């Protein structure tokens, strides 16, 4: 079973490869985030790592941040499907 995190990391790799190849990808329409936006999301995730106290809540909060990133990058359709999956973080 492919996890949400696997899809997320795959998408980020494709973005990076596409940026350096100079060739637009026909099947994915990318939106690029600024360094400031990337740093902001990284800081939000690091805050969960540093201040986390509840693995279930931390996992759920991290998923929300990753969904926000994917939505910002133009993958709201993936997020919409993902949010309909019943999750069990225990």
Number of C-alpha atoms within 10 A of each C-alpha: 4 6 8 15 11 11 13 16 11 12 17 14 12 13 20 12 12 14 14 8 10 8 9 12 13 7 6 12 12 18 13 14 12 9 9 9 12 13 12 12 17 12 12 15 18 13 12 17 14 9 10 13 10 10 13 13 14 18 16 15 15 18 17 14 16 18 21 15 19 20 16 14 17 15 19 15 10 15 18 12 9 15 12 8 8 7 9 7 10 7
